[in-house]
Amino acid sequence: MEPGDLFGSTGREYKSLAELEEHIKAVRCALCSQARVVFGDGNPRARLVFVGEAPGEQEDKQGIPFVGRAGMLLNKMLQAIRLTREEVYICNVRKCRPPNNRTPTQAEIVACRPFLVAQLRLIRPRIICALGSPAARALLGVKESITKLRGKWYKYEDIEADVLPTFHPAYLLRDPSKKREAWEDFKLLAEKYASIPE
């Protein structure tokens, strides 16, 4: 059976994040055959959700998203806008680590997207920050690169959330010259976050 058959638009409604996580762990597909499921972390009622692309080596070991070097940078970026991991929710499009830490393929994004959609429906954030091109593609259904998408607000119609794509922290570690643009994006996030009633 192909992953798309397993994860296709089934229309299943989940009652809780815990139920969704257990369902994902129970599904044994070719994508997750050698890795653990890294579901998500943070406030299950967060107004702001960060969506990355896939777990890396450290995330696979610990079972928590964004705990490696990129996660440490994300923590610093959150602190810079006066937020903590406990106030937001952090997850990935792909719920298990791709071989050799590679970027998820389009087929993998399509296969895993229904789980991300279910996760977002349960959390119902007002703002989503797409970290990198794979996350932006999964959320917005676009093909443009993150350099073209970043710095602008988009609508995620499924739950009426505002989406801001920006660079993935791992990319910023490889190309620090983009940190200034990422900081501009995070200032937009902070401004929008402050405008949302609690």
C-alpha positions in Angstrom: 0.0 0.0 0.0 1.3 3.5 -0.9 1.6 6.2 1.8 -0.9 8.3 -0.1 -3.5 5.4 0.3 -2.9 5.4 4.0 -2.9 9.1 4.6 -5.3 10.2 1.9 -8.1 12.6 2.6 -10.0 10.1 4.8 -12.2 12.7 6.5 -11.5 11.2 9.9 -12.1 13.5 12.8 -9.9 13.2 15.9 -11.1 14.2 19.4 -7.7 15.1 20.7 -4.0 15.5 19.9 -3.3 12.4 21.9 -5.7 10.3 19.8 -4.1 11.7 16.6 -0.6 10.9 17.9 -1.6 7.3 18.8 -3.1 6.9 15.3 0.0 8.1 13.6 2.2 5.8 15.7 -0.1 2.8 14.9 0.2 3.4 11.2 3.3 1.6 9.9 4.1 3.0 6.5 7.2 2.8 4.4 8.1 6.4 5.4 8.3 5.6 9.1 9.8 2.2 9.0 13.1 3.0 10.7 12.3 6.2 12.6 10.2 7.1 15.5 7.2 9.4 15.3 8.0 13.0 16.4 4.5 14.4 16.8 4.7 17.9 18.3 5.5 19.9 21.4 4.1 22.9 23.2 0.8 24.5 24.1 -2.1 22.4 22.7 -4.2 25.6 22.7 -1.4 27.9 21.2 -2.4 30.9 19.2 0.9 30.5 17.3 2.1 27.3 15.7 5.5 26.8 14.0 5.6 24.1 11.3 9.0 22.7 10.2 9.7 20.1 7.5 10.8 16.9 9.3 12.6 15.7 12.4 16.4 15.5 12.4 18.7 13.1 14.1 18.4 14.7 17.6 14.6 15.0 17.3 14.4 11.3 16.3 16.5 10.4 19.4 14.5 12.5 21.8 11.0 12.3 20.2 10.6 16.1 20.4 10.7 18.6 17.4 13.4 21.2 17.2 15.9 20.1 19.9 19.1 20.1 17.9 21.1 23.1 16.7 18.2 24.5 14.7 16.0 24.1 17.7 18.4 26.1 19.9 18.3 28.8 17.3 14.5 28.8 17.2 14.5 29.1 21.0 16.7 32.2 20.7 14.4 33.6 18.0 11.4 33.1 20.2 13.1 34.7 23.2 13.9 37.7 21.0 10.2 38.3 20.5 9.4 37.6 24.1 7.9 34.1 23.6 8.7 30.7 25.0 8.3 27.2 23.6 5.6 26.7 26.3 3.4 29.4 24.8 3.6 28.1 21.2 3.2 24.8 19.5 5.9 23.3 17.3 5.6 20.4 14.8 6.7 19.3 11.4 5.0 18.3 8.1 6.6 14.9 8.1 6.3 13.2 11.4 9.4 10.9 11.2 13.0 11.5 10.1 13.8 11.1 6.4 16.9 9.0 5.7 20.2 11.0 6.0 18.3 14.1 7.2 17.3 15.0 3.7 14.5 17.4 2.8 11.1 15.6 2.5 10.1 14.9 -1.1 6.8 16.3 -2.5 5.3 12.8 -2.4 6.2 12.6 1.4 4.7 16.0 2.0 1.5 14.9 0.2 1.4 11.7 2.2 1.9 13.3 5.6 -0.1 16.5 5.0 -3.5 15.1 6.3 -1.9 14.5 9.7 -0.6 18.1 9.8 -4.1 19.3 8.8 -5.7 17.3 11.6 -3.1 18.6 14.1 -3.9 22.2 13.1 -7.6 21.6 13.3 -7.3 20.4 16.9 -5.0 23.3 18.0 -6.8 26.0 16.0 -4.0 28.6 16.0 -4.6 32.1 14.8 -1.1 32.3 13.3 1.1 29.7 11.6 4.8 30.2 10.9 5.9 28.0 8.0 9.6 27.3 8.6 11.1 26.6 5.1 9.8 25.7 1.7 8.4 22.2 2.5 6.2 23.6 5.3 5.0 26.5 3.1 4.2 24.1 0.3 2.3 21.8 2.6 0.3 24.7 4.1 -0.3 26.9 1.1 -0.1 24.5 -1.9 2.4 26.6 -3.7 5.7 25.8 -5.5 7.6 29.1 -5.0 10.8 29.1 -3.0 10.9 30.5 0.5 12.9 33.5 -0.6 9.9 34.5 -2.8 7.2 33.6 -0.1 8.8 35.0 3.1 7.9 38.3 4.6 4.3 38.2 3.5 1.1 37.1 5.1 -1.1 34.4 3.5 -4.4 32.7 4.6 -4.7 29.1 5.6 -8.4 28.8 4.9 -9.0 25.5 6.6 -9.0 27.1 10.1 -8.8 30.7 9.1 -5.3 31.3 10.3 -2.7 33.7 9.0 0.5 32.1 7.7 3.9 33.7 7.6 6.6 31.7 5.7 10.2 32.3 6.7 13.5 30.6 6.6 14.0 27.3 8.5 16.5 27.8 11.4 18.7 25.0 9.9 19.0 27.1 6.7 20.0 30.2 8.8 22.8 28.1 10.4 24.1 27.3 6.9 23.6 30.9 5.6 23.8 33.4 8.5 23.4 36.3 6.0 19.6 35.5 5.9 19.2 36.1 9.7 18.4 39.8 9.1 15.5 38.9 6.9 14.3 36.2 9.4 14.4 38.8 12.1 12.2 41.1 10.0 9.8 38.1 9.7 9.8 37.5 13.4 9.0 41.1 14.1 5.9 40.7 11.9 5.0 37.6 13.9 5.4 39.5 17.2 3.3 42.3 16.0 0.5 40.0 14.7 0.7 37.9 17.9 0.3 41.0 20.1 -2.8 42.0 18.2 -4.7 38.7 19.0 -6.9 38.8 22.0 -6.2 36.1 24.5 
